[in-house]
C-alpha cells in the first residue's frame, strides 16, 4: 500500500514556486519559560512536500518549536500559518486576535505528531488505537476507519498485531503503532519529535525504516527533530541547526554534513559524529 495525503502536492498541479503557499510558515516565533528564553524570534518557511530535519544540542529549542506548531504550547509572540491559515489566531484589521477553539482544532487537523513516548490507550487494541481519532474527530464510519487502520498497520509492518494490546508489543512496535495512528488522520504536515529516544538501540532501526519509507513514498511535509545524524542526512532534503533558540544554519544535508558554514554547526557535528 502506498500512503497518500490530501495535499495539492499529490495532484501534480503545483503552482509556480514563487506563488506557492508554504505548507508551514513561521514568523517571529518567541517562547520563554520563566527566565529561560527557548525561542528567540524564529522565521521559517517550509514548502509543501519538504522533509526538514532539525538538529542541535538539547535545549536549543527544537522540541519547543514542534510543540508550538502542534498547539501544545502557546507562543509569547509570533505567528504560525498552516497552508496560509493562521494557527491559534485570526487576522483582523488591527492585527491578530486569539481564534476560537473550534477553528484552532480544524486547522490542527492538518498536523500530525509522533512523540518520544508512545501514549497509546492501554485498554484498546492496536487497531482501535489507530481508528479512534478518525471515528471520533473525522466522523468516519467504523468499518471504513478499521479498514484504513489495518492497511496502515500493514504498511508499518504490524498487520499481524491488529488485535493485540499495546502491553504485548515491544517499544519499537508501539512506536510504529503511534506512527500509524498519526497517519490515520491524513495530515498535511507530520512532526516527529525524537521518536527513537525512548527505544532500546536494537529497536531504533525498525522505526527509522518506517519513517524513511513514508518520506520516500509520500509527498507529505515532514519536520523531524532527531539526534540520528545518518538518518537526517538520508531522509531530509533540508537540515536546520538550532542553537540558543535561533536558526543558526539552514542548508541542504550535503552542505551541513560536509561543509557547514557556521563554526557552531561544525563543533556540534564534530562532537556527535566522533562520539
C-alpha positions in Angstrom: 0.0 0.0 0.0 1.2 3.4 -0.9 0.4 6.2 1.5 -1.2 9.4 0.3 -2.1 12.8 1.7 -4.9 15.2 0.8 -2.4 17.9 -0.1 -2.2 19.6 -3.5 1.2 18.1 -4.0 -0.3 14.8 -4.8 -2.1 16.0 -7.9 1.0 17.1 -9.8 -0.7 20.5 -10.2 1.8 22.6 -8.3 1.7 26.4 -8.5 4.8 28.2 -9.7 7.4 28.2 -6.9 7.2 32.0 -6.4 3.4 31.9 -5.7 3.0 28.6 -3.9 1.8 29.0 -0.3 4.2 27.2 2.1 2.8 24.2 4.0 4.1 25.9 7.1 5.1 29.5 7.7 6.6 30.8 10.9 7.2 34.5 11.7 8.9 35.9 14.8 8.2 32.9 17.0 9.2 33.5 20.5 8.8 31.4 23.6 10.1 31.6 27.2 9.6 29.5 30.3 10.3 31.9 33.1 13.8 33.3 32.5 14.6 30.6 30.0 14.3 32.1 26.5 13.8 28.9 24.5 12.9 30.5 21.1 14.1 34.0 20.1 12.2 35.2 17.0 12.3 32.2 14.6 11.4 32.8 11.0 10.9 29.8 8.7 9.0 28.8 5.5 8.6 25.1 4.8 7.4 24.3 1.3 4.8 21.6 0.7 6.4 18.2 0.5 9.7 19.2 2.0 11.4 16.9 4.6 13.2 19.0 7.2 15.5 17.7 9.9 16.1 19.8 13.0 19.4 19.1 14.8 21.2 20.8 17.7 22.0 20.4 21.3 19.4 19.6 23.9 17.7 22.8 25.0 18.3 24.6 21.6 14.5 25.0 21.0 13.8 22.1 18.6 11.1 20.3 20.5 9.5 23.5 21.7 9.2 24.6 18.1 7.3 21.4 17.2 5.1 21.7 20.3 4.1 25.3 19.3 3.2 24.1 15.8 1.1 21.3 17.4 -0.5 24.0 19.7 0.6 22.1 22.8 2.2 25.3 23.9 1.2 28.9 23.1 3.9 31.3 21.7 4.7 34.5 23.6 4.9 36.3 20.2 4.9 35.4 16.5 2.5 33.7 14.1 2.4 30.2 12.7 0.4 29.6 9.4 -0.6 26.2 8.1 -1.2 26.3 4.4 -1.6 30.1 4.7 -4.1 29.9 7.5 -3.0 31.3 10.9 -2.9 28.8 13.7 -4.4 29.9 17.1 -5.1 33.4 15.9 -7.1 35.1 13.2 -6.4 38.2 11.2 -8.3 41.4 11.8 -7.9 45.0 10.6 -6.0 45.7 13.7 -3.7 42.7 13.6 -4.2 39.2 15.2 -6.6 38.1 17.9 -7.0 34.7 19.6 -9.0 32.3 17.5 -11.9 30.1 18.6 -11.1 26.7 19.9 -13.2 25.1 17.2 -11.3 26.8 14.4 -7.9 26.0 16.1 -9.0 22.3 16.1 -9.9 22.5 12.4 -6.5 23.9 11.4 -4.7 21.5 13.7 -6.3 18.5 12.0 -3.8 19.1 9.1 -0.9 18.4 11.5 0.1 15.1 12.9 2.7 14.5 15.6 4.6 11.4 16.8 6.2 11.9 20.3 9.1 10.4 22.2 6.6 8.5 24.3 4.0 6.4 22.5 0.9 7.5 24.5 -1.2 4.6 23.3 -4.5 3.7 25.0 -3.6 0.6 27.0 -7.2 -0.7 27.3 -7.7 -0.6 23.5 -6.3 -2.9 20.8 -3.7 -1.8 18.3 -6.3 -1.3 15.6 -8.7 0.5 18.0 -5.9 2.9 18.9 -5.3 3.7 15.2 -9.0 4.1 14.3 -10.0 6.1 17.4 -9.4 9.7 16.1 -10.7 9.1 12.5 -14.0 7.9 14.1 -14.4 10.5 16.8 -12.8 13.5 15.1 -13.3 12.9 11.4 -16.6 11.1 11.9 -15.6 8.2 9.6 -17.8 5.1 9.7 -16.2 2.5 11.9 -15.9 -0.1 9.1 -14.1 2.4 6.9 -11.9 3.6 9.7 -11.0 0.0 10.6 -10.1 -0.9 7.0 -7.8 2.1 6.7 -6.3 1.4 10.1 -5.5 -2.2 9.2 -3.9 -1.0 5.9 -1.7 1.5 7.8 -0.7 -1.2 10.3 0.3 -3.5 7.4 2.3 -0.6 6.0 4.3 -0.2 9.2 4.8 -4.0 9.5 2.2 -4.7 12.1 -0.6 -6.3 10.1 -0.3 -9.4 12.3 -0.7 -7.4 15.5 -4.0 -5.6 14.9 -5.9 -7.2 17.8 -3.1 -7.2 20.3 -3.0 -4.7 23.2 0.0 -2.3 23.4 1.4 -4.0 26.5 2.1 -7.1 24.4 4.2 -5.1 21.9 7.9 -4.1 22.1 8.8 -0.4 22.3 9.6 -0.3 18.6 6.3 -1.9 17.7 4.4 0.6 19.9 6.1 3.5 18.3 5.2 2.1 14.8 1.5 2.0 16.0 1.9 5.6 17.1 3.1 6.5 13.6 0.1 4.7 12.0 -2.2 6.5 14.4 -0.9 9.9 13.3 -1.1 8.9 9.6 -4.7 7.8 10.1 -5.7 11.5 10.3 -4.2 12.1 6.9 -2.3 15.2 8.0 -0.6 17.6 5.5 2.3 18.1 7.9 3.8 15.5 10.1 6.0 16.2 13.1 8.4 13.6 14.6 10.0 14.5 17.9 12.9 12.3 18.8 10.8 9.3 18.1 13.6 6.8 18.8 15.0 8.4 22.0 12.9 6.1 24.3 13.7 2.9 22.4 16.3 0.3 23.1 19.1 0.5 20.5 18.1 -2.7 18.7 14.6 -1.2 18.0 15.8 2.1 16.6 16.4 0.9 13.1 12.9 -0.6 12.6 11.2 2.7 13.4 13.6 4.8 11.3 13.0 2.5 8.4 9.2 3.1 8.6 9.8 6.9 8.7 12.2 6.6 5.8 9.6 4.7 3.7 7.0 7.4 4.5 9.4 10.1 3.4 10.2 8.3 0.2 6.7 7.2 -0.8 4.6 10.3 0.1 4.6 14.0 -0.6 3.7 14.7 3.0 5.6 17.6 4.5 7.7 16.3 7.4 9.6 18.0 10.3 11.9 15.7 12.2 13.8 16.5 15.4 16.5 13.9 15.7 19.9 13.1 17.1 20.4 10.4 14.4 22.7 12.2 12.0 22.9 9.5 9.4 19.1 9.3 9.3 18.8 13.1 9.0 21.2 13.0 6.1 19.4 10.2 4.3 15.8 11.4 4.8 15.9 15.2 4.8 16.3 17.5 1.8 16.9 20.3 4.3 18.7 20.4 7.6 18.3 23.1 10.2 20.8 23.5 13.0 19.4 25.3 16.0 21.3 26.9 18.8 20.1 29.1 21.7 16.6 29.4 20.3 17.5 30.6 16.8 18.2 29.0 13.4 22.0 29.1 13.3 22.3 27.3 9.9 19.7 26.2 7.3 21.2 24.2 4.4 20.8 21.1 2.2 22.2 18.0 4.0 25.3 17.8 1.8 26.3 21.3 2.9 25.5 20.8 6.6 27.3 17.5 6.9 30.2 18.1 4.5 31.0 21.8 4.7 28.9 23.7 7.3 29.3 27.5 7.2 28.6 28.1 10.9 31.5 27.2 13.2 29.0 26.2 15.9 27.5 23.7 13.5 30.9 22.3 12.8 31.7 21.9 16.5 28.4 20.2 17.2 28.8 17.7 14.4 32.3 17.0 15.3 31.2 16.2 18.8 28.2 14.0 17.9 29.8 12.2 14.9 33.0 11.4 16.9 31.1 10.3 20.0 
